[in-house]
Amino acid sequence: MTQHLADALPTPSGTRPGWWREAVIYQVYPRSFADSNGDGMGDLEGIRRRLPYLRDLGVDAVWLSPFYASPQADAGYDVADYRAIDPMFGTLHDADAVIREAHALGLRIIVDLVPNHCSDQHEWFKQALREGPGTPLRERFHFRPGRGADGSEPPNDWESIFGGPAWTRVADGEWYLHLFAPEQPDFNWEHPAVQDEFRSILRFWLDLGTDGFRIDVAHGLVKAPGLPDLGRDEQLKLLGNQVLPFFDQDGVHEIYRSWRTVLDEYAGDRIGVAEAWTPSADRTALYLRSDELHQAFNFHYLNTGWDAEALRGAIDDSLDAMRPVGAPTTWVLSNHDVVRHVTRYGGGDQGLARARAAALLMLALPGSAYVYQGEELGLPEVLDLPDAVRQDPSFFKANGQDGLRDGCRVPIPWSGTQAPYGFGDGGSWLPQPAEWAGLSVEAQSGDPASTLELYRAALRIRRERAELGAGDAVEWLEAPAGVLAFRRGAFVCTVNTTGEPVRLPAAGEVLLSSAALGDPDVLPADSAVWWLG
C-alpha cells in the first residue's frame, strides 16, 4: 500500500497514535476562503496558497467542506460525482496539491463526505428516472407509489428539512424521497450496491492521501422499516434533536463498522467524524464505539447558551457520555450551518467579548476542538444580505427554515480597506460588510489585543501545555455564581459569564486573558483567564 507523508506527521502531544484525540481542526468552506482566479468564488488553489496561514495559526488539521462535481443546488452538498472536482473549485490535480502541501506543512486534511443523498444529476438517479418503476436503479433510492386513489398524495407525511413535503413526484407517477431539497434524492442504504459504492469512494480519497472524512448527516442514512408516518405537523429543524423515523436509527452503526474496517486498512490513523444530530449525548456516543467512528460533533455544547450553569452541565454530560466508549469529546462554537457565535452571544462588543471568552473555554477542555473559518477573526453573522444574493435553498421555501445560513458563509477578509479584502481580485460571491476592513487578517496581525492574536496565543499555549487537550476530565473548583473554574494539572481556567466584574482570588500566573486585566483578583465581565498555578 502506498505510504503518505501523513503517516509520519506529528501529533499535538508527540508521536503517539491518536492525533485526533486532542487535535484542533479548522473548517474551510471552500467557496468563501480564498479565490485564486478572480471569479469571486473561493477555490482549491486559493486554499493551497493560504495553508501557511493555518499552519502559523496553530491548528493541526483542516476540514474541507464539499468541492465535488455538483450543480450547487445546496452549495455542493448535492453531489453528482464523488470522484470528481467541480470546475468552480479546480481539478483533481488541485485537490492532490492541497493534500500534499498540507502534509508538507504538518497539517492533516479531512474531506467532507455526503452519503445520505446525492444530486438529481448523479448518473444513478438519472438512469433510475429513465428506466422507470420496478427497475434495479430505482432500488438504490427510495421510490414509492403515492397514496390516494390516483396516487397523487405523497407516500407518507414526512417533511423536507428545507420545508415542504420530503417527496417529489416524477413523470411516471412514482415519488422519491429527499429529506433535503428535491435536487437531493436520498440513497437507500439497505441496497448492497450503495454500500459497496461508498466503500469504494472512501478508498479513492484515502489512496489520494486524505486523513479522514467528516460525514454529512451521519445519523440519516437508515430509515425506519416501512417509512412510517411522523404523525405530527411540527416543522422539522435542520439542526434539531427530535426523535424521528429517519434519523438516528440503529441500523447506521453497522454501516460505520464496515467503514471503520476500510479506515483501519490505511496507515496514518485515518479517521471518521460524524455529523450526528441525536436526542442526547449518550446517543451520540454510540457512533464512537471502538469499532465505529472516531469523533462526532458536539452539537449539544454548540447549542448551549452563555450561562455558567448550563455550560458546566453540557461539559459534564459530554465528558461522561464519551468516557465509556473511550472516545474524545469534541467542542465546537460555529460552523457553516449556524449563526456565528459572536452574534448568537449578543452581537456587538458584548457578543465579541463572550466569543473571545468562549474560545478560551473551548480550547482549555479535554478532547478535540473545531474552529470555523473566520471565528479566529471575531467575525459576526452578516444579517443584512439582500434577498437577491441569497443562495441557501431553505431561504426559498415559504414554509422552510429561516434561510440564514448565507450569513455565516460570507467570504472572509484577508487584507486591504475595501471589499473583497484580499479574498480575490474579482469581488466575492456574497457581499462583505464595510466594517470587515478592521477585522481582516492583515489588520489584526501583530495587534496583541486582536482576536486573531488571542487565538494564535491560545493555540500556541495549548500545544506547549501537555495537560491541555489530553485526558477526559476536568477538576471543578469552587467559584461564585456565574463563574466557571476548573483545574487540569497545573493549569487553571476561569470564565466569568456574567455581565459584571467578579472578585475571585488570582489562581496563579496569568498565561492568557480574553480581556484586559487590571486587578488580578477581578475577572472582567464576560471574560476568561488561563492561569498557571
C-alpha positions as CSV (number, residue, x, y, z in Angstrom):
1,M,0.0,0.0,0.0
2,T,1.2,3.5,-0.8
3,Q,2.7,5.3,2.2
4,H,2.0,9.0,2.5
5,L,3.7,11.8,4.5
6,A,0.6,11.8,6.7
7,D,1.7,8.6,8.2
8,A,4.6,10.3,9.9
9,L,3.0,13.7,10.8
10,P,3.5,14.7,14.4
11,T,0.6,14.8,16.9
12,P,-0.1,17.7,19.3
13,S,1.4,15.6,22.1
14,G,4.3,14.0,20.2
15,T,4.4,10.9,18.0
16,R,1.9,8.6,19.7
17,P,-1.2,7.4,17.6
18,G,-4.5,9.1,18.0
19,W,-3.6,12.6,16.8
20,W,-7.3,13.3,16.5
21,R,-7.9,12.8,20.2
22,E,-6.7,16.3,21.0
23,A,-6.4,18.0,17.6
24,V,-7.7,21.5,16.7
25,I,-9.4,21.1,13.4
26,Y,-10.1,24.2,11.2
27,Q,-13.1,24.1,8.9
28,V,-12.6,25.6,5.5
29,Y,-15.7,26.5,3.5
30,P,-14.1,26.5,0.0
31,R,-16.4,29.0,-1.6
32,S,-15.5,31.6,1.0
33,F,-11.9,31.1,2.0
34,A,-9.7,32.3,-0.8
35,D,-10.2,33.0,-4.6
36,S,-7.1,32.4,-6.8
37,N,-8.6,33.2,-10.2
38,G,-10.7,36.3,-9.7
39,D,-14.1,34.8,-10.4
40,G,-15.5,35.8,-7.0
41,M,-15.6,32.2,-5.8
42,G,-13.1,30.5,-3.5
43,D,-11.2,27.5,-4.9
44,L,-8.7,24.8,-4.1
45,E,-5.7,26.7,-5.3
46,G,-6.7,29.6,-3.1
47,I,-6.8,27.2,-0.2
48,R,-3.4,25.8,-1.1
49,R,-1.9,29.3,-1.1
50,R,-3.3,30.1,2.3
51,L,-2.2,26.9,4.1
52,P,0.8,28.6,5.7
53,Y,-1.6,30.9,7.4
54,L,-3.3,27.9,9.0
55,R,0.0,26.3,10.0
56,D,1.0,29.6,11.7
57,L,-2.4,29.9,13.3
58,G,-1.5,26.7,15.1
59,V,-4.2,24.2,14.0
60,D,-3.5,20.5,13.5
61,A,-5.8,19.6,10.6
62,V,-8.1,21.2,8.0
63,W,-11.6,20.0,7.2
64,L,-12.7,20.9,3.7
65,S,-16.4,21.3,3.0
66,P,-17.6,19.8,-0.3
67,F,-15.7,20.5,-3.5
68,Y,-17.1,17.7,-5.6
69,A,-18.8,17.9,-9.0
70,S,-22.2,19.4,-8.3
71,P,-25.0,21.5,-9.7
72,Q,-24.7,23.5,-6.5
73,A,-28.3,23.3,-5.6
74,D,-27.2,23.2,-1.9
75,A,-23.7,24.6,-2.1
76,G,-22.1,21.3,-3.1
77,Y,-24.0,19.1,-0.7
78,D,-25.8,17.8,-3.7
79,V,-23.0,15.6,-5.2
80,A,-23.2,14.5,-8.9
81,D,-19.8,12.7,-8.9
82,Y,-17.9,11.8,-5.7
83,R,-14.6,11.2,-7.5
84,A,-14.5,14.5,-9.5
85,I,-13.9,18.1,-8.5
86,D,-16.4,20.8,-9.6
87,P,-14.7,23.1,-12.1
88,M,-15.6,26.1,-9.9
89,F,-13.1,24.8,-7.4
90,G,-10.5,23.4,-9.7
91,T,-9.3,19.9,-10.7
92,L,-8.4,16.6,-9.1
93,H,-4.8,17.8,-9.5
94,D,-5.6,20.8,-7.4
95,A,-7.1,18.6,-4.7
96,D,-3.9,16.5,-4.7
97,A,-1.8,19.6,-4.4
98,V,-3.7,20.8,-1.4
99,I,-3.3,17.4,0.3
100,R,0.4,17.2,-0.4
101,E,1.1,20.9,0.5
102,A,-0.8,20.5,3.8
103,H,1.2,17.4,4.7
104,A,4.4,19.2,3.9
105,L,3.4,21.9,6.4
106,G,2.5,19.4,9.1
107,L,-1.3,19.7,8.6
108,R,-3.8,16.9,8.0
109,I,-6.7,17.1,5.6
110,I,-10.2,15.9,6.3
111,V,-12.7,16.0,3.4
112,D,-16.5,16.2,3.6
113,L,-18.5,13.1,2.5
114,V,-22.2,13.3,1.8
115,P,-23.6,9.7,1.9
116,N,-27.3,10.4,2.9
117,H,-28.2,11.8,-0.5
118,C,-26.7,12.8,-3.9
119,S,-27.6,15.2,-6.6
120,D,-30.5,14.5,-9.0
121,Q,-27.8,14.8,-11.7
122,H,-25.9,11.8,-10.3
123,E,-25.8,9.1,-13.0
124,W,-27.5,6.6,-10.9
125,F,-30.5,8.8,-10.3
126,K,-30.7,10.0,-13.9
127,Q,-30.7,6.4,-15.1
128,A,-33.3,5.4,-12.5
129,L,-35.6,8.1,-13.9
130,R,-35.1,6.8,-17.4
131,E,-35.6,3.1,-16.5
132,G,-38.9,3.7,-14.8
133,P,-40.8,1.9,-11.9
134,G,-39.6,-1.5,-10.7
135,T,-36.1,-1.4,-12.3
136,P,-32.9,-2.1,-10.4
137,L,-31.6,1.5,-10.3
138,R,-34.7,2.7,-8.5
139,E,-34.0,0.3,-5.7
140,R,-30.9,2.3,-4.9
141,F,-33.2,5.2,-3.9
142,H,-36.5,5.4,-2.1
143,F,-39.1,5.4,-4.9
144,R,-42.7,4.6,-3.8
145,P,-46.2,4.8,-5.3
146,G,-48.3,7.7,-4.0
147,R,-51.3,7.4,-1.7
148,G,-54.9,8.1,-2.6
149,A,-57.0,6.6,-5.4
150,D,-54.8,8.2,-8.1
151,G,-51.5,8.1,-6.2
152,S,-51.4,11.9,-6.1
153,E,-50.6,12.1,-2.4
154,P,-47.0,11.6,-1.1
155,P,-46.3,8.1,0.3
156,N,-46.1,9.4,3.9
157,D,-46.3,12.7,5.8
158,W,-42.5,13.4,6.1
159,E,-41.4,16.9,5.5
160,S,-38.2,18.1,4.0
161,I,-35.7,19.8,6.3
162,F,-35.8,22.7,3.9
163,G,-39.6,22.9,4.0
164,G,-42.5,21.2,2.1
165,P,-43.0,17.5,1.5
166,A,-40.0,15.2,1.6
167,W,-41.3,13.6,-1.6
168,T,-41.3,14.7,-5.2
169,R,-43.4,13.0,-7.9
170,V,-41.8,12.1,-11.3
171,A,-43.4,11.9,-14.7
172,D,-44.3,8.2,-14.4
173,G,-46.3,8.8,-11.2
174,E,-43.8,7.4,-8.6
175,W,-42.4,9.6,-5.8
176,Y,-38.9,9.7,-4.5
177,L,-37.7,10.6,-1.0
178,H,-35.5,13.7,-0.3
179,L,-35.0,14.8,3.3
180,F,-33.5,18.0,2.0
181,A,-34.0,19.7,-1.4
182,P,-35.8,17.9,-4.3
183,E,-32.5,18.1,-6.1
184,Q,-31.0,15.8,-3.3
185,P,-32.6,12.3,-3.5
186,D,-31.8,10.1,-0.6
187,F,-29.9,6.8,-1.1
188,N,-31.4,3.6,0.0
189,W,-28.8,2.2,2.3
190,E,-30.4,-1.2,2.5
191,H,-29.1,-1.8,-1.0
192,P,-25.8,-3.6,-1.2
193,A,-24.7,-1.5,-4.3
194,V,-24.9,1.7,-2.3
195,Q,-22.8,0.3,0.5
196,D,-20.2,-1.1,-2.0
197,E,-20.0,2.2,-3.8
198,F,-19.3,4.3,-0.7
199,R,-16.6,1.9,0.5
200,S,-15.0,2.4,-2.9
201,I,-15.3,6.2,-2.6
202,L,-13.6,6.0,0.8
203,R,-10.7,4.1,-0.7
204,F,-10.4,6.6,-3.6
205,W,-9.8,9.5,-1.3
206,L,-7.7,7.6,1.2
207,D,-5.5,6.5,-1.7
208,L,-5.1,10.2,-2.6
209,G,-3.8,10.8,0.9
210,T,-6.7,12.3,2.8
211,D,-6.5,11.8,6.6
212,G,-10.2,11.2,7.1
213,F,-13.8,12.2,6.5
214,R,-16.4,14.4,8.0
215,I,-19.6,12.5,7.4
216,D,-22.6,14.8,6.5
217,V,-26.0,13.8,8.0
218,A,-24.3,10.7,9.5
219,H,-27.5,10.0,11.5
220,G,-29.8,9.9,8.5
221,L,-28.7,7.0,6.3
222,V,-31.1,4.4,7.6
223,K,-34.9,4.9,7.7
224,A,-37.3,3.1,10.0
225,P,-38.8,0.0,8.3
226,G,-41.9,0.8,6.3
227,L,-41.2,4.5,6.3
228,P,-44.0,5.2,8.9
229,D,-45.8,8.5,9.2
230,L,-44.4,11.0,11.5
231,G,-47.9,11.8,12.7
232,R,-47.4,15.5,13.6
233,D,-47.3,18.9,12.0
234,E,-44.2,20.3,13.7
235,Q,-41.7,21.7,11.2
236,L,-38.5,19.8,11.2
237,K,-35.4,21.5,12.2
238,L,-32.1,21.4,10.3
239,L,-30.1,21.2,13.5
240,G,-32.6,19.8,16.0
241,N,-32.6,16.8,18.3
242,Q,-36.1,15.5,17.6
243,V,-36.8,11.7,17.7
244,L,-37.7,10.9,14.1
245,P,-38.2,7.7,12.0
246,F,-35.5,8.8,9.5
247,F,-32.7,10.0,11.9
248,D,-30.5,8.1,14.3
249,Q,-31.8,4.7,13.5
250,D,-29.8,1.8,15.0
251,G,-29.0,0.4,11.5
252,V,-26.5,3.2,10.8
253,H,-24.0,1.6,13.2
254,E,-23.4,-1.5,11.0
255,I,-22.6,0.9,8.1
256,Y,-19.9,2.7,10.2
257,R,-18.5,-0.6,11.4
258,S,-17.8,-1.5,7.7
259,W,-16.3,1.9,7.1
260,R,-14.0,1.6,10.2
261,T,-12.7,-1.6,8.6
262,V,-11.7,0.4,5.5
263,L,-10.2,3.2,7.5
264,D,-8.1,0.8,9.5
265,E,-6.6,-0.7,6.3
266,Y,-4.6,2.5,5.9
267,A,-1.6,3.6,7.9
268,G,-1.5,7.1,9.4
269,D,-4.5,7.0,11.7
270,R,-7.3,7.9,9.2
271,I,-10.5,9.0,10.9
272,G,-14.3,9.3,10.5
273,V,-16.1,12.3,12.1
274,A,-19.9,12.1,12.4
275,E,-22.2,15.0,11.9
276,A,-24.8,13.3,14.0
277,W,-27.7,15.2,15.4
278,T,-29.1,13.0,18.1
279,P,-31.5,13.4,21.0
280,S,-28.8,13.1,23.6
281,A,-25.0,12.9,24.2
282,D,-25.5,9.2,25.1
283,R,-26.9,8.5,21.6
284,T,-24.1,10.4,20.0
285,A,-21.6,8.2,21.9
286,L,-22.9,5.1,20.1
287,Y,-21.4,6.3,16.9
288,L,-18.0,6.3,18.6
289,R,-17.6,2.8,19.9
290,S,-14.2,1.3,19.3
291,D,-15.2,-0.4,16.0
292,E,-17.1,2.6,14.6
293,L,-16.2,6.2,14.0
294,H,-13.5,8.3,15.9
295,Q,-15.3,11.6,16.6
296,A,-18.7,13.2,16.5
297,F,-19.6,16.9,16.6
298,N,-20.8,18.1,19.9
299,F,-23.9,19.9,19.0
300,H,-25.3,19.8,22.5
301,Y,-22.4,22.0,23.5
302,L,-22.8,24.3,20.5
303,N,-26.4,24.9,21.4
304,T,-25.7,25.8,25.0
305,G,-26.1,29.5,25.8
306,W,-23.7,31.8,27.6
307,D,-24.6,30.6,31.1
308,A,-22.2,29.1,33.6
309,E,-24.5,26.5,35.0
310,A,-25.7,25.4,31.5
311,L,-22.2,25.2,30.2
312,R,-20.9,23.2,33.1
313,G,-23.8,20.8,32.6
314,A,-23.1,20.4,28.9
315,I,-19.3,19.9,29.6
316,D,-20.0,17.2,32.3
317,D,-22.7,15.5,30.2
318,S,-20.4,15.4,27.1
319,L,-17.4,14.0,29.0
320,D,-19.5,11.5,30.9
321,A,-21.1,10.2,27.6
322,M,-17.8,9.8,25.8
323,R,-15.8,8.2,28.6
324,P,-17.5,4.7,28.4
325,V,-16.7,4.3,24.7
326,G,-13.2,5.7,25.1
327,A,-13.8,8.5,22.6
328,P,-12.6,12.1,22.8
329,T,-15.2,14.8,23.4
330,T,-15.3,17.4,20.7
331,W,-16.1,21.1,21.2
332,V,-17.4,23.5,18.6
333,L,-18.9,27.0,18.6
334,S,-19.7,27.7,15.0
335,N,-19.9,26.1,11.5
336,H,-21.4,26.7,8.1
337,D,-24.9,25.8,9.2
338,V,-25.4,28.0,12.3
339,V,-25.3,31.7,13.1
340,R,-21.8,32.8,14.1
341,H,-21.4,32.7,17.8
342,V,-20.3,36.4,18.1
343,T,-23.9,37.2,17.0
344,R,-25.5,34.3,18.9
345,Y,-23.9,35.6,22.1
346,G,-25.5,39.0,21.7
347,G,-23.5,40.7,18.9
348,G,-21.5,43.9,19.1
349,D,-19.0,44.4,21.8
350,Q,-20.8,42.1,24.2
351,G,-21.0,39.3,21.7
352,L,-17.4,39.6,20.8
353,A,-16.3,39.6,24.4
354,R,-18.3,36.5,25.1
355,A,-17.0,34.8,21.9
356,R,-13.4,35.5,22.9
357,A,-14.0,34.0,26.4
358,A,-15.8,31.1,24.8
359,A,-12.8,30.4,22.7
360,L,-10.5,30.1,25.7
361,L,-13.0,27.9,27.5
362,M,-13.3,25.6,24.5
363,L,-9.6,25.3,23.9
364,A,-9.0,24.5,27.6
365,L,-11.2,21.5,27.6
366,P,-10.1,17.9,27.1
367,G,-10.6,16.5,23.7
368,S,-10.6,17.9,20.2
369,A,-11.8,21.4,19.1
370,Y,-13.2,22.7,15.8
371,V,-12.7,26.3,14.6
372,Y,-14.8,27.6,11.8
373,Q,-13.1,29.8,9.3
374,G,-13.2,33.5,10.4
375,E,-14.1,32.8,14.0
376,E,-10.4,33.5,14.8
377,L,-11.1,37.0,13.4
378,G,-14.1,37.5,15.6
379,L,-16.4,37.7,12.5
380,P,-20.1,38.3,13.3
381,E,-23.0,37.0,11.3
382,V,-23.9,39.1,8.2
383,L,-27.6,39.8,8.9
384,D,-28.5,42.2,6.1
385,L,-27.7,40.3,2.9
386,P,-30.1,41.4,0.1
387,D,-32.6,38.7,-1.0
388,A,-31.2,38.9,-4.5
389,V,-27.8,37.4,-3.4
390,R,-29.2,34.6,-1.2
391,Q,-28.3,31.0,-2.2
392,D,-29.4,28.9,0.8
393,P,-32.1,26.6,-0.6
394,S,-34.1,26.8,2.7
395,F,-34.4,30.6,2.1
396,F,-36.6,30.0,-0.9
397,K,-39.1,27.6,0.8
398,A,-42.1,29.5,2.1
399,N,-42.6,27.0,4.9
400,G,-38.9,26.2,5.4
401,Q,-36.2,27.3,7.8
402,D,-35.1,30.8,8.5
403,G,-32.7,30.6,5.5
404,L,-30.0,32.5,7.3
405,R,-27.1,30.1,6.5
406,D,-25.7,32.5,3.9
407,G,-24.9,35.0,6.7
408,C,-22.2,32.7,8.1
409,R,-20.8,31.9,4.7
410,V,-19.7,35.4,3.6
411,P,-16.1,35.3,2.3
412,I,-13.6,36.1,5.0
413,P,-11.4,39.2,4.8
414,W,-7.6,38.9,4.4
415,S,-6.2,42.4,3.7
416,G,-6.9,45.9,2.5
417,T,-9.5,48.5,3.3
418,Q,-12.1,47.7,0.7
419,A,-14.1,44.6,-0.3
420,P,-13.2,41.9,-1.3
421,Y,-10.4,42.5,1.3
422,G,-7.8,40.2,-0.4
423,F,-10.3,37.4,-0.9
424,G,-9.5,37.6,-4.6
425,D,-9.3,40.0,-7.5
426,G,-12.9,39.7,-8.7
427,G,-15.3,40.6,-5.9
428,S,-16.9,37.9,-3.8
429,W,-20.0,35.7,-4.4
430,L,-21.6,37.2,-1.2
431,P,-21.0,40.9,-0.4
432,Q,-18.8,41.6,2.6
433,P,-19.6,44.4,5.1
434,A,-17.6,47.6,5.1
435,E,-16.7,47.2,8.8
436,W,-14.8,44.0,8.0
437,A,-11.8,46.1,6.9
438,G,-10.9,46.3,10.6
439,L,-11.3,42.5,11.1
440,S,-9.0,41.3,8.3
441,V,-6.0,39.1,8.9
442,E,-3.8,41.9,7.9
443,A,-5.5,44.4,10.3
444,Q,-5.3,42.1,13.3
445,S,-1.9,40.6,12.8
446,G,0.6,41.9,15.4
447,D,-2.1,43.6,17.5
448,P,-1.9,41.9,20.9
449,A,-5.5,43.0,21.7
450,S,-6.9,41.4,18.5
451,T,-9.0,38.2,18.4
452,L,-6.6,36.7,15.8
453,E,-3.6,37.1,18.2
454,L,-5.7,35.7,21.0
455,Y,-6.3,32.6,19.0
456,R,-2.7,32.3,18.0
457,A,-1.6,32.6,21.6
458,A,-4.2,30.2,22.8
459,L,-3.2,27.6,20.2
460,R,0.5,28.0,20.9
461,I,-0.1,27.5,24.7
462,R,-2.3,24.5,24.0
463,R,0.5,22.9,22.1
464,E,3.0,23.7,24.8
465,R,1.0,22.6,27.8
466,A,0.8,18.8,27.9
467,E,-2.3,18.8,30.1
468,L,-4.4,20.7,27.5
469,G,-6.3,18.6,25.0
470,A,-5.4,15.3,26.6
471,G,-7.5,13.4,29.1
472,D,-11.2,13.1,29.6
473,A,-12.0,15.1,32.8
474,V,-11.7,18.4,34.5
475,E,-11.4,19.2,38.2
476,W,-14.1,21.8,39.0
477,L,-13.1,24.5,41.5
478,E,-15.3,26.5,43.9
479,A,-16.4,29.7,42.2
480,P,-19.1,32.4,42.6
481,A,-22.4,32.1,40.8
482,G,-22.0,32.8,37.0
483,V,-18.3,31.8,37.1
484,L,-16.7,28.5,35.8
485,A,-13.4,27.5,37.3
486,F,-11.5,24.2,36.7
487,R,-8.1,22.8,37.0
488,R,-6.1,20.5,34.7
489,G,-2.8,19.7,36.3
490,A,-1.1,23.0,37.0
491,F,-3.4,24.8,34.6
492,V,-6.5,26.6,35.7
493,C,-9.2,28.2,33.5
494,T,-11.7,30.7,34.9
495,V,-14.7,32.1,33.0
496,N,-17.0,34.9,34.0
497,T,-20.3,34.6,32.2
498,T,-21.9,37.5,34.0
499,G,-22.2,41.0,32.7
500,E,-20.4,42.4,35.7
501,P,-16.8,42.1,37.1
502,V,-16.4,39.3,39.7
503,R,-13.9,39.3,42.5
504,L,-12.1,35.9,42.6
505,P,-8.6,35.4,44.1
506,A,-6.0,35.0,41.4
507,A,-5.3,31.4,40.6
508,G,-1.6,31.9,39.8
509,E,0.5,33.4,37.0
510,V,-1.6,34.7,34.1
511,L,-0.9,32.8,30.9
512,L,-3.6,34.4,28.7
513,S,-6.7,36.5,29.1
514,S,-9.6,37.3,26.7
515,A,-10.0,40.8,28.2
516,A,-7.6,43.3,29.7
517,L,-6.9,42.7,33.3
518,G,-6.4,45.4,35.9
519,D,-6.7,44.0,39.4
520,P,-5.6,40.3,39.0
521,D,-8.2,39.4,41.7
522,V,-11.1,40.7,39.5
523,L,-12.4,38.8,36.4
524,P,-13.8,41.3,33.9
525,A,-17.4,40.8,32.7
526,D,-17.7,38.1,30.0
527,S,-14.1,37.1,30.1
528,A,-11.9,34.1,30.5
529,V,-8.4,33.8,32.0
530,W,-5.8,31.0,31.7
531,W,-3.6,30.6,34.8
532,L,-0.5,28.6,35.7
533,G,-1.0,27.8,39.4
